[in-house]
Amino acid sequence: MITQMVSVPHTIQLGHLFGENSHHIEMFDSGSSLCKVFDSFSIHAHDAVIITEDTRFVGIVTLKDMMLSMKDLDNMMRPVREFMTSPLVMFDATQSIADVLEGSPSKIVVKDNNKVIGIIDHSDLLSFCYSKITPLIKHEYNLLHSVLRLADEGNKALLKLATTDSLTGIGNRRLFEEVFHSHQAVVGKYHPTLHLLIFDVDDFKVINDTYGHTIGDSVLTELAALVSNSIRKSDVFVRWGGEEFAILLRYSDMNSVITMAEHLCSIIDSHRFESVGHMTCSFGLSEIQSAEKLSTVMDRADKALYRAKSDGKNCVRIASV
């Protein structure tokens, strides 16, 4: 039944849990006899059936409901409406797993354009999420282990010094490279999605020439703090060099990353910097392919950044794969 392997289980739409060839969901009018429904359970081995009334979905009868009702054989000729769970709680195929996990019924009924496409147990849905979270935990462990290898160079202070940009206090290129290579070493096994977003300050030379390098440094420090407070803690944000920055965005689909990049572009544009007032940045975004070298993906992101510059700056452009 489950047909799609995705890195972040709670963001998966419910409709993606059911393949195109999902089994037919049996439906019965609420006036149908319990005996008729029982025959269907016997023949087709249903887990549950849907009960309708005037083409409306009004309830559900599960195998457990059926077994309980059969304790008294006199029930067999009574209408099934007396034994169904009502009101029927249904979820749209476009809703995510996170929308239904908390407080949802034991049977989750999923519809698409008013057509029932599947039924899944709450416990099965939890099991599905746990099965996807396990490799992510292993992946995070590998990333942490890769960074901690740098501790061989000395103590914790040296590790921090080796991976931190001295001006802005965020990560530096070395940290970025360590995390990137660690990710690429396991991407073929666990398939986490990774995107590279690079950006730099528009007309930064003018800022340095007008206000001096000290003010230029303060602008970069303020910019780094602004961006750090606007992204997720799981994202790896570093100063790549000069006025250029890079972010590794993990476990995100392209549309979400584009939205985030445009949000960063907007907040920088609307922010009033203490020393220079208004300032903007241009962005280049690229999805990282399996086994792709850092130099290759950086080159594609750079080309997208150059397009942003030529298109008037203060915008986001996406690299073609």
ChimeraX attribute file (.defattr): number of C-alpha atoms within 10 A of each C-alpha:
attribute: neighborCount
match mode: 1-to-1
recipient: residues
	/A:1	13
	/A:2	13
	/A:3	10
	/A:4	11
	/A:5	14
	/A:6	17
	/A:7	21
	/A:8	17
	/A:9	19
	/A:10	20
	/A:11	14
	/A:12	19
	/A:13	16
	/A:14	28
	/A:15	21
	/A:16	17
	/A:17	23
	/A:18	19
	/A:19	14
	/A:20	11
	/A:21	8
	/A:22	12
	/A:23	13
	/A:24	12
	/A:25	15
	/A:26	15
	/A:27	17
	/A:28	22
	/A:29	19
	/A:30	22
	/A:31	14
	/A:32	16
	/A:33	18
	/A:34	24
	/A:35	18
	/A:36	14
	/A:37	21
	/A:38	18
	/A:39	11
	/A:40	15
	/A:41	18
	/A:42	9
	/A:43	8
	/A:44	10
	/A:45	11
	/A:46	17
	/A:47	15
	/A:48	21
	/A:49	21
	/A:50	22
	/A:51	26
	/A:52	19
	/A:53	13
	/A:54	8
	/A:55	8
	/A:56	10
	/A:57	22
	/A:58	20
	/A:59	22
	/A:60	25
	/A:61	24
	/A:62	17
	/A:63	15
	/A:64	10
	/A:65	14
	/A:66	20
	/A:67	11
	/A:68	10
	/A:69	17
	/A:70	14
	/A:71	10
	/A:72	9
	/A:73	9
	/A:74	9
	/A:75	16
	/A:76	18
	/A:77	12
	/A:78	14
	/A:79	18
	/A:80	26
	/A:81	22
	/A:82	14
	/A:83	19
	/A:84	21
	/A:85	16
	/A:86	14
	/A:87	10
	/A:88	17
	/A:89	16
	/A:90	20
	/A:91	19
	/A:92	18
	/A:93	23
	/A:94	14
	/A:95	15
	/A:96	18
	/A:97	20
	/A:98	14
	/A:99	14
	/A:100	17
	/A:101	15
	/A:102	9
	/A:103	8
	/A:104	14
	/A:105	14
	/A:106	12
	/A:107	20
	/A:108	20
	/A:109	22
	/A:110	23
	/A:111	18
	/A:112	14
	/A:113	8
	/A:114	12
	/A:115	12
	/A:116	20
	/A:117	23
	/A:118	21
	/A:119	20
	/A:120	18
	/A:121	15
	/A:122	18
	/A:123	11
	/A:124	12
	/A:125	22
	/A:126	14
	/A:127	12
	/A:128	16
	/A:129	17
	/A:130	12
	/A:131	12
	/A:132	17
	/A:133	16
	/A:134	10
	/A:135	16
	/A:136	17
	/A:137	11
	/A:138	13
	/A:139	21
	/A:140	14
	/A:141	11
	/A:142	17
	/A:143	19
	/A:144	14
	/A:145	13
	/A:146	18
	/A:147	18
	/A:148	13
	/A:149	11
	/A:150	18
	/A:151	15
	/A:152	10
	/A:153	10
	/A:154	10
	/A:155	11
	/A:156	13
	/A:157	9
	/A:158	14
	/A:159	18
	/A:160	15
	/A:161	14
	/A:162	19
	/A:163	20
	/A:164	19
	/A:165	19
	/A:166	12
	/A:167	12
	/A:168	19
	/A:169	16
	/A:170	18
	/A:171	23
	/A:172	23
	/A:173	18
	/A:174	17
	/A:175	23
	/A:176	21
	/A:177	13
	/A:178	18
	/A:179	19
	/A:180	20
	/A:181	17
	/A:182	18
	/A:183	24
	/A:184	20
	/A:185	15
	/A:186	17
	/A:187	17
	/A:188	12
	/A:189	10
	/A:190	16
	/A:191	18
	/A:192	20
	/A:193	20
	/A:194	23
	/A:195	22
	/A:196	22
	/A:197	26
	/A:198	26
	/A:199	27
	/A:200	23
	/A:201	22
	/A:202	17
	/A:203	14
	/A:204	18
	/A:205	14
	/A:206	11
	/A:207	18
	/A:208	15
	/A:209	10
	/A:210	12
	/A:211	13
	/A:212	12
	/A:213	13
	/A:214	9
	/A:215	16
	/A:216	20
	/A:217	16
	/A:218	17
	/A:219	24
	/A:220	21
	/A:221	15
	/A:222	15
	/A:223	20
	/A:224	20
	/A:225	14
	/A:226	16
	/A:227	16
	/A:228	16
	/A:229	9
	/A:230	13
	/A:231	17
	/A:232	12
	/A:233	9
	/A:234	11
	/A:235	15
	/A:236	21
	/A:237	25
	/A:238	26
	/A:239	28
	/A:240	19
	/A:241	12
	/A:242	11
	/A:243	19
	/A:244	16
	/A:245	22
	/A:246	25
	/A:247	21
	/A:248	19
	/A:249	22
	/A:250	19
	/A:251	18
	/A:252	16
	/A:253	16
	/A:254	16
	/A:255	9
	/A:256	10
	/A:257	21
	/A:258	18
	/A:259	12
	/A:260	15
	/A:261	22
	/A:262	17
	/A:263	15
	/A:264	20
	/A:265	20
	/A:266	15
	/A:267	14
	/A:268	20
	/A:269	16
	/A:270	13
	/A:271	14
	/A:272	12
	/A:273	16
	/A:274	11
	/A:275	13
	/A:276	14
	/A:277	10
	/A:278	12
	/A:279	19
	/A:280	19
	/A:281	25
	/A:282	27
	/A:283	30
	/A:284	27
	/A:285	29
	/A:286	27
	/A:287	22
	/A:288	23
	/A:289	16
	/A:290	16
	/A:291	13
	/A:292	11
	/A:293	13
	/A:294	15
	/A:295	9
	/A:296	12
	/A:297	20
	/A:298	19
	/A:299	13
	/A:300	21
	/A:301	28
	/A:302	22
	/A:303	19
	/A:304	25
	/A:305	28
	/A:306	16
	/A:307	20
	/A:308	21
	/A:309	21
	/A:310	10
	/A:311	13
	/A:312	10
	/A:313	19
	/A:314	21
	/A:315	22
	/A:316	26
	/A:317	25
	/A:318	21
	/A:319	17
	/A:320	11
	/A:321	9
